[in-house]
């Protein structure tokens, strides 16, 4: 089962941002808190981290896309028999 990674609120009043960097690719194994994408808002560039360890099975955004808080940006699957948690 895959875990959908969503954009969490980054700052008060910020509703969306533009993807400026994809820091991972499909198939990459990531650790919790590793940057998945960098999002530019009207206030700053912020890193959106992986919520837990896993393998990137899908990226739902591309550089230049505008994404809203709450949007799904990636999917993670368990690695080495570990489970993904919701």
C-alpha positions as CSV (number, residue, x, y, z in Angstrom):
1,X,0.0,0.0,0.0
2,X,1.4,3.4,-0.9
3,X,1.4,6.5,1.2
4,X,0.3,9.7,-0.5
5,X,2.6,12.6,0.4
6,X,0.7,15.9,0.6
7,X,1.9,19.5,0.9
8,X,1.4,20.5,4.5
9,X,0.8,24.1,5.6
10,X,4.1,26.0,5.3
11,X,3.2,29.4,6.6
12,X,0.1,31.3,7.7
13,X,-1.8,32.6,4.7
14,X,0.1,30.6,2.1
15,X,-2.3,28.6,0.0
16,X,-0.1,27.4,-2.8
17,X,3.4,27.6,-4.4
18,X,5.4,26.7,-7.4
19,X,7.6,23.6,-7.6
20,X,11.1,24.9,-8.2
21,X,13.1,21.7,-7.6
22,X,12.4,18.0,-7.7
23,X,15.0,16.5,-5.3
24,X,14.0,12.9,-6.0
25,X,13.0,10.6,-8.9
26,X,10.6,7.7,-9.1
27,X,12.5,4.6,-7.7
28,X,14.6,6.6,-5.2
29,X,14.7,5.3,-1.6
30,X,14.2,8.2,0.8
31,X,14.5,8.7,4.5
32,X,12.1,10.5,6.8
33,X,12.6,14.3,6.6
34,X,14.6,14.0,3.3
35,X,13.6,16.8,0.9
36,X,11.3,15.6,-1.9
37,X,10.6,18.9,-3.6
38,X,11.3,22.6,-3.0
39,X,8.3,24.9,-3.2
40,X,8.5,28.6,-3.9
41,X,5.8,30.7,-2.2
42,X,5.2,34.4,-2.1
43,X,7.2,34.4,1.1
44,X,10.1,31.9,0.7
45,X,11.4,28.7,-0.8
46,X,10.5,25.8,1.4
47,X,11.5,22.2,1.4
48,X,8.7,19.6,1.4
49,X,10.1,16.5,3.2
50,X,9.2,12.8,3.1
51,X,7.0,12.0,6.2
52,X,8.8,8.6,6.6
53,X,11.2,6.2,5.0
54,X,10.1,4.7,1.7
55,X,10.6,4.2,-2.0
56,X,9.2,6.9,-4.3
57,X,6.7,5.1,-6.6
58,X,5.1,8.2,-8.2
59,X,5.7,11.9,-8.5
60,X,2.5,13.8,-9.2
61,X,4.2,17.2,-9.8
62,X,6.8,18.6,-12.2
63,X,9.1,21.6,-12.0
64,X,7.0,24.8,-12.7
65,X,3.7,23.3,-11.5
66,X,1.7,25.4,-9.1
67,X,0.4,23.2,-6.2
68,X,-2.0,24.0,-3.4
69,X,-1.6,23.1,0.3
70,X,-3.1,19.7,0.7
71,X,-2.3,18.5,-2.8
72,X,-0.7,15.1,-3.3
73,X,2.9,15.5,-4.6
74,X,4.2,11.9,-4.4
75,X,3.6,8.4,-3.3
76,X,5.9,6.3,-1.1
77,X,5.9,2.5,-0.7
78,X,7.5,0.5,2.0
79,X,11.1,-0.8,1.6
80,X,12.6,-3.9,3.0
81,X,9.4,-5.2,4.5
82,X,8.7,-2.1,6.5
83,X,5.2,-0.7,6.5
84,X,4.1,2.8,5.4
85,X,1.9,4.5,8.0
86,X,-0.9,6.9,7.3
